[in-house]
Amino acid sequence: MNLSPHEKRRHIRIILWDVLHNGKGRAGHAFNFLLIIFILISVALVPLEYFPTFGSFTTGAHILEAVIIGIFTMEYLLRIYAAPRRLQYIFSFFGIVDLLSIIPFYAGIFGTEAIRVLRLLRLFKLAEIEAAAENDEADAMQRGMQLVEGESVAYIVTKSPVVLFLGVIPPLFALTFGIGLLLITQGNIIGLALSVGLFLFAFIFLWKTWLDFSYDVLYVTNYRLIFQNQHLLGRSINQVQFSAITNVKPFYPSSMSYILRYGSLVIDTAAEHPGQIRLDMVRRHEQAAQVIMQRCFAPKINDVPAAPPATATDPSAPRP
């Protein structure tokens, strides 16, 4: 099929927006995971700049900062190019956060050192990252989960970005202390070994957080619920028919969860396994409960085709 230059540009913009904004496909998941790593490295350097021993690391830190800023700047320009409504994105909350995440570096070049503290705002870029692109996850579900004939994914329950915010705190501290040890010990064998250990801890903890945030999902099909729980070495999958669900309870576990708009979802079932499905820190949990209950009372649920086994294990974890 031959496309005009205008149509080609429009097609490229749609693909870029799906990758950058919706985290769609392997490219989208990989981009989001790498973005988190760059954010944490840039923020981890901020408190170290206030220590006298940081002076010997200044040149290397500036080079690293320049590389990260180059990546953030390119990301910001690509988001503007790919946005369906460019002005709307530029003046949106996330558009302003993206701009403020790069301004401190350029302001620092021109002598305004105080504004460099604004680099901490880069943590707000984590809120841009989607837990799952629904069409992408639904397609993967239908390819890999052996849905029965006539079954399709109607709704996907995902985790709140708060999971990501809380999960990056330990890796952030580990990175800061790891780099700090390298500075204090001047790279001797003991300091190097401890720093490498901290860096490994940061990566493994971050990887686990990413799996929990991006791949722990509840699929609502037109016949049943399928809960996917991701582990470091694989995943477990449980399913329950709508006819076995006895109660669905959405609730806010704390006042903070109410303010940040995330909650818990508890699904009681008459089935022996699993007897209860619980998801914490879920986005739009009340809407998810409403969708599930509507499915439970839908008349067509009485004609349920034979489903695959209740539990499956896939030893291969997805790549970011």
N, C-alpha and C positions, 0 to 999 in steps of 0.2 A: 504493500500500500504506500503510495507516494504522498508525502505530506509537504505542504507549503512551508517556507522558512518560518512564518508566523506560527503555524501549528506545531512545528518542531520545537520552537522556543517555549511554547505553552506546555508541551508535553514534558520537556526537561524541567520546567518550573514545578510542575505537579509532582514529578518524581523526587526532586530536591526537597520540596515541602514535606512529602511523606517521610523522607529519611530524617530531615533535620527537626521537624516539628512533631511528627506522629511516631517517630521511631519505628518505621515500618520495615519489615524484612530483616535479614541478617545484617545488612549494611546499617540500618537504623539502630539495631541493638548494639552493634559494635561501636558505632559513633557515640551513642549515649554513654556506654561504659568508659570509653577513652576520655570523653568530656568530663566525667566524674573524676578520673585520675588527674587530669590537668588542673581542675578546680582545686582539688585537695593539695596538690603540690604547691600551687601558687599561694594558697592561704596558709599552708604550713610554714612558709618562709617569713610571714609577717612578724610573729613574735620574736623570731631570732634576730631580727634587725636591731633590736633594742639591747642586745648583749655586746660587750666590747670585743669578744672573740670573733664576732661575725665579720670584722673588718678584713680578715684574711680570706674570706669566702665571697667578698663583695663582687669581684669581677665575674666569677662563675655564676653567682646568683643573678646578676644582671643579664648575663647571656641566657640563662634558663628562663628568666622572666620575659625577656624579649621574644624568645621562641614561643612561649605560651601565649603572649599577647598577640603575636602574629597569627596564631591559630584562632584565638578568640575574635580577632578583627576580621579574618577571612570568614569565620562562621557568621558574624554579624552581617557582613555584606551579602553573603549568600542567602541569609534569611530575608533580607530586604528584597533581593532579586526574586526569590521564590515565593514570597508572600502573595496570596490572592489579592489582598488589599494592602498595598505597601504603606501608605500613610497610617492606616489603622494599626498595623504592626509597630511602626516606628513610635507611635505615641501610646501604645498599650503598655501595661505594667511590665511585661517581660521584655518588650522592646527597649524600655528605659533602663531596665536592669542590665540588659546586654550592652547598652551604651556605657553605663556607669562602670561596668566591669573592665573596660579598656581605657577609659578616660584617665584614671589615676596614673597609669604608666606614662602616657604622653604628657600629662601635667607635671609629673616628676621630672621629665626631661627638661622642661622649661622652668624648673626651680621651685615649683610648688610642692614641697615634700609632704606637707601636712595632709594634702588630699589623698596621698597614697594609702591612707588607712581605709579609704573606701574600697580597697581590694576585698575586704571582708564581705562586701555585698555580692561577691561572686557565688557565695553559698546559696543565694536566692535563685541562681540559675538552675539549681537542682529541682526547683518546682516546675521547670519547663519540661522535665523528662517524663514521658508517659510510661505508665506501668506496662501497657500492652496496646498495640494498635489493633483495634477490635477486628477489622476485616482480615488483617494478617494472621491473628491468632485463630480466628474461626477457620480460615483456610488450612492452617497447619493442623487444626483439630480434625477436620474432615479428611485430611490426607493420612494422618498418623494414628488416630484413635479407633479406627474401624467402626465408624458409626453404622448403625443398621440402616436398611433400606427405608428411605423416606424421612430419615432423621437429619436435622440441621441445627446449627448453633444459633439460638435466638438472642442470647444476652450473655455478657461476660462480666463477672464480678472481680474487680481488681483492688489492689492495696492503695492506700493513700500515700502521697509523696512524703508524709510525715515519717513513714517507715525509712525512707531514704535519708531524711535529715538526721534522725536519731542514729541510724546505722553507720553514718560516715564519721561520727564523733570519735569513736575509738581509733579508727585508722588515721584520722587527722592528728590526734595526739601522738600516735606511734610514729608517724612521719616526722613530726616536729622534734620529738625526743631523739629519733634516729639521726637526723641531720645535726642536731645539737651535739650529740655524742661524737660525731665525726669531727666537729669543730673543736670541742674541748680536748679530746684525746689526740688530736693532730694525726688521725689515721693510723694509730698503732694497732697491733693485732687484736688486742682485747676490745678496744673501742669499735674496730671494724666488725668483729664477730657479733657484738651486741647490736650494732646498727643494722647489720644484715638480718638478724633475728627480728628486730622491730619492723623492718621493711617487709619481711615475709608475713609477719602477723598482720600488718596493715593490708597487704594484698589479699590474703585468705579471708580475713574478716569482711573486707569490701566485696569480695566475690560472693560470699555467703549472703550478705545484705542485698546484693544485686539480684541473686537468684530468688530470694524471698520476695523482693519488691516486684520484680518483673515477671516471674514465672509461677508464683503461687496464686492460682486463679481458680475460680469456680465457673464452669461452663453450664449454662442453662439451655438445654436443647428443647425440642418440642415433645420429648418423651421422658427425660430424666435429668438429674443433676450429675455432673462429673467433676470431682474435685481433684485437682492436680497439685501435689505438694513436691516442691523441688528440693533436693539435697545436694551436697557437694559432690557425691559420687553417683547420683542417679535421681530418679523420681518415683513417687508412688502415686497411683491413681485409684480412686474409689468412686463408685457410682451408686446412686440410689434412685429408685423409681418414685415418681410423684405420688403414687398411691400409698407409698410407705411413709410419707412425711406426715407427722402428727401436729407439728407446730413450728412456726418460724418467728423468732424473736429478735428484732433489731433494737439496739439500745446504745446510749452514750455512756461509756464506763466512767467518765469524769467530766467535770465542768470544762477542762481544757479541751477534751475531745469535741465538746459541743461548740466551742469557740472556733476550733480549727476544722470543724465539719468532717470528722471521721467517726466511725463507730464500730461496734461489734455485731456480728450476725451469728446467731445460734439456731441450728436446724435440728430439731428432734425427729427421730424416725422410729418406726416400729421394727425395722430390720435389726437383726442381731449384730450385723457388721456393715457399715459403721452405725453405732447406736446414736451418735450425735456428731454433727459437723459444725465446727466453730471456726470462724474467721475473725481475727482482730485487726483493728486499724484499717477498716475497709472504707473506700470512698463510696458515697451515695448508697449507704447500706439500707436506708429506709426504702429507696426506690427498688433496690435488689429484692428486698423482702416482699414488696408488693408484686413484682414480676413473678416471683416463685409461687406466691399464694394464688395468683391468677392462673398459673399453669396447673396447680394442684386441683383447682375446681373446674378446669375446662372439661367439657363432656368428652372430647376426643381422646383424653388420656385413658379412657377405659379400653381402647383398642391399642394396646402396647405390643409392638413386635418383640421377638426374642432379642435380648440385649447381650453384649459380650460379657465375659466374666466380671465379677464385681471388683476385683483388685488386679492390677497389673503392675509390673515393675520394669522400667526401662533403664538399663545400666548406663546409658550414655546421656550425660547432662548436656543441655543446649549450650552453644557457644554464644558469647555476648554479641 
